């Protein structure tokens, strides 16, 4: 059995939290019920190669460093 582990980089996490906080503040300012934030991860794992694209509410996460924004790992479970 395998488990897929998905980790966002600290930079991508900070972008996610900033977008989520901004959305929540706007909803509260307009006296709306908070509706949550959608995190979208499109990925393809082919023979050890990972291709990923991350977006939050349709807004792409972009790397501000040369580091990867997302880490994927398949773990074997016993």
C-alpha positions in Angstrom: 0.0 0.0 0.0 1.2 3.5 -0.8 0.5 6.9 0.6 1.0 10.2 -1.3 2.5 13.0 0.8 2.1 16.6 -0.6 4.2 19.4 1.1 4.0 23.1 0.2 7.1 25.1 0.5 7.3 27.8 3.2 6.9 30.4 0.4 3.9 28.7 -1.2 2.4 28.3 2.3 2.8 32.0 3.0 1.2 32.9 -0.3 -1.8 30.5 0.5 -2.2 32.1 3.9 -2.1 35.6 2.6 -4.7 34.9 -0.1 -6.9 33.1 2.4 -6.6 35.9 5.0 -7.4 38.6 2.4 -10.5 36.7 1.1 -11.8 36.2 4.7 -11.2 39.9 5.5 -13.1 41.0 2.4 -16.0 38.6 3.3 -16.1 39.9 6.9 -16.0 43.5 5.7 -19.0 43.0 3.5 -20.8 41.1 6.2 -20.7 37.8 4.3 -20.3 34.3 5.6 -16.8 33.0 5.0 -16.8 30.5 2.2 -13.4 29.0 2.4 -10.5 28.9 0.0 -10.0 26.4 -2.8 -6.5 24.9 -3.2 -5.9 23.3 -6.6 -3.0 21.0 -7.3 -2.6 19.6 -10.8 0.1 16.9 -10.9 1.5 14.3 -13.0 3.9 11.6 -11.7 5.7 9.8 -14.6 8.6 7.4 -13.9 9.9 9.4 -10.9 9.3 12.8 -12.5 6.8 15.2 -10.9 5.1 18.0 -12.8 2.9 20.2 -10.7 0.9 23.4 -10.9 -0.6 25.1 -7.8 -3.4 27.6 -7.6 -5.6 29.2 -4.9 -9.1 30.3 -6.0 -7.8 30.3 -9.6 -4.7 32.5 -8.7 -1.4 30.7 -9.5 1.2 30.3 -6.9 4.6 31.4 -8.2 8.0 30.7 -6.8 10.0 33.7 -5.6 13.1 31.5 -5.4 14.6 28.7 -7.5 13.2 26.2 -4.9 10.2 24.0 -5.8 6.9 25.1 -4.4 5.6 21.6 -4.0 7.1 18.3 -2.9 5.5 15.0 -3.8 6.5 11.7 -2.2 5.1 8.2 -2.5 5.7 6.3 0.8 5.4 2.6 1.1 3.2 1.6 4.0 3.5 -1.8 5.7 
